[in-house]
Amino acid sequence: MCSRVCLLGSALVLAVGVLIGCSQQVSPPKTVPVSGRVMLNGKGVPGIRVTMHPEFDMGPIKWGVVGDTGPNGTFIVGTGAPGNGAPHGAYVVTLTKPGVGTDPKYGIEIEIDEFEGKYSDPAKSDWKVIVRDGTNVLEPFQLN
């Protein structure tokens, strides 16, 4: 009996729910400036991805805290937006050197870590930092 009316009503409720859900803006957490440098044999290393893994709960959205080194090895991290910094707290830092490889199964280009995972495991990283109020300039990360 109510098939058309129920269907139309259900569609309307669903459409309103989607519009309300989509209209909510998600903003990154409050951040402070964080920068640093990656070094090897006294020189800055370009092309390194610096990832900061929080040792605290950031809430329901697990924001990535990352930065890439430029030509002189310096980086600025961002959380949800490039270069906007990181939330206060303790982090474990990992490093990767993104490159392009070929997937052996499908023959397509994929991103690889040219360090082959040497610095990418948070459980094995000795690099720990604390982000505090104000501008944070981290001690250089020395590669070996």
C-alpha positions as CSV (number, residue, x, y, z in Angstrom):
1,M,0.0,0.0,0.0
2,C,2.6,2.5,1.0
3,S,5.2,1.3,-1.4
4,R,5.6,4.5,-3.4
5,V,5.0,6.8,-0.5
6,C,7.3,4.8,1.8
7,L,10.0,4.6,-0.9
8,L,9.8,8.3,-1.6
9,G,9.8,9.1,2.1
10,S,12.8,6.8,2.7
11,A,14.7,8.4,-0.2
12,L,13.9,11.9,1.1
13,V,15.2,11.0,4.6
14,L,18.3,9.4,3.1
15,A,19.0,12.5,1.0
16,V,18.6,14.9,3.9
17,G,20.9,12.7,6.0
18,V,23.6,12.7,3.3
19,L,23.3,16.5,2.8
20,I,23.6,17.1,6.6
21,G,26.5,14.7,6.9
22,C,28.4,16.2,3.9
23,S,27.9,19.8,5.1
24,Q,29.9,19.2,8.2
25,Q,33.5,20.4,7.8
26,V,36.4,18.4,9.2
27,S,39.2,20.5,10.3
28,P,42.7,19.4,11.4
29,P,43.6,19.6,15.1
30,K,45.3,22.7,16.5
31,T,48.9,22.7,15.5
32,V,52.2,24.5,16.2
33,P,55.1,25.0,13.8
34,V,57.5,22.0,13.5
35,S,60.6,21.9,11.3
36,G,63.9,20.1,11.1
37,R,66.6,18.6,8.9
38,V,67.7,15.2,7.8
39,M,71.5,14.8,7.5
40,L,74.0,12.3,6.1
41,N,77.8,12.9,6.5
42,G,77.2,16.5,7.5
43,K,75.0,17.4,4.5
44,G,71.2,17.8,4.2
45,V,69.5,14.9,2.4
46,P,66.7,15.9,-0.1
47,G,63.7,13.7,-1.0
48,I,63.1,12.2,2.5
49,R,59.6,11.7,3.9
50,V,59.5,12.5,7.6
51,T,56.5,10.9,9.4
52,M,55.7,11.7,13.0
53,H,53.7,8.9,14.8
54,P,51.8,10.3,17.8
55,E,52.2,8.5,21.1
56,F,48.8,9.9,22.2
57,D,45.3,9.7,21.0
58,M,44.5,12.3,18.3
59,G,40.8,11.4,18.4
60,P,38.5,9.7,15.9
61,I,40.5,10.9,12.9
62,K,44.0,9.6,12.6
63,W,45.7,12.6,11.0
64,G,49.0,12.0,9.2
65,V,51.8,14.2,10.5
66,V,54.3,14.4,7.6
67,G,56.9,16.6,5.8
68,D,59.2,16.1,2.9
69,T,62.8,17.4,2.8
70,G,63.7,19.9,0.2
71,P,67.1,20.4,-1.6
72,N,69.0,21.2,1.6
73,G,67.4,18.5,3.7
74,T,65.1,20.7,5.7
75,F,61.4,20.0,6.2
76,I,58.3,21.5,7.7
77,V,55.6,19.0,8.9
78,G,51.9,19.3,8.3
79,T,48.8,17.7,9.8
80,G,45.9,17.6,7.4
81,A,47.4,20.5,5.4
82,P,50.9,21.0,4.1
83,G,53.3,22.9,6.5
84,N,50.7,23.7,9.2
85,G,52.7,22.0,11.9
86,A,51.8,19.3,14.4
87,P,49.6,19.0,17.5
88,H,51.3,19.1,21.0
89,G,52.6,15.8,22.3
90,A,55.2,13.0,22.0
91,Y,56.0,11.4,18.7
92,V,58.1,8.6,17.3
93,V,59.7,9.6,14.0
94,T,60.3,7.5,10.9
95,L,61.9,8.2,7.6
96,T,61.4,6.9,4.1
97,K,62.9,7.8,0.7
98,P,60.0,7.6,-1.7
99,G,60.9,6.3,-5.2
100,V,59.1,4.6,-8.1
101,G,59.2,0.9,-8.6
102,T,57.3,-1.7,-10.6
103,D,54.7,-4.0,-9.0
104,P,56.0,-7.5,-9.9
105,K,52.5,-9.0,-10.1
106,Y,50.7,-6.3,-12.1
107,G,53.6,-4.5,-13.8
108,I,52.3,-1.0,-12.7
109,E,54.3,1.8,-11.1
110,I,54.2,1.8,-7.3
111,E,55.8,3.9,-4.6
112,I,58.7,2.2,-2.9
113,D,61.0,3.1,0.0
114,E,64.5,3.3,-1.4
115,F,65.8,2.7,2.2
116,E,64.0,-0.6,2.0
117,G,62.4,-0.1,5.4
118,K,65.6,0.6,7.3
119,Y,64.1,3.7,9.0
120,S,60.4,3.2,8.6
121,D,59.3,1.0,11.5
122,P,58.0,3.1,14.5
123,A,58.6,0.1,16.8
124,K,62.3,0.1,16.0
125,S,62.9,3.9,15.7
126,D,65.2,5.6,18.2
127,W,64.0,9.1,17.0
128,K,61.6,10.5,19.6
129,V,60.4,14.1,19.8
130,I,58.1,16.2,21.9
131,V,56.2,19.0,20.3
132,R,55.6,21.9,22.7
133,D,54.0,25.4,22.5
134,G,55.7,27.9,20.2
135,T,57.9,27.1,17.2
136,N,59.6,23.7,17.3
137,V,62.9,23.3,15.5
138,L,63.9,19.6,15.9
139,E,67.4,18.4,16.3
140,P,68.7,17.0,12.9
141,F,68.0,13.4,12.1
142,Q,71.3,11.7,11.3
143,L,71.3,8.9,8.8
144,N,74.0,6.2,8.8
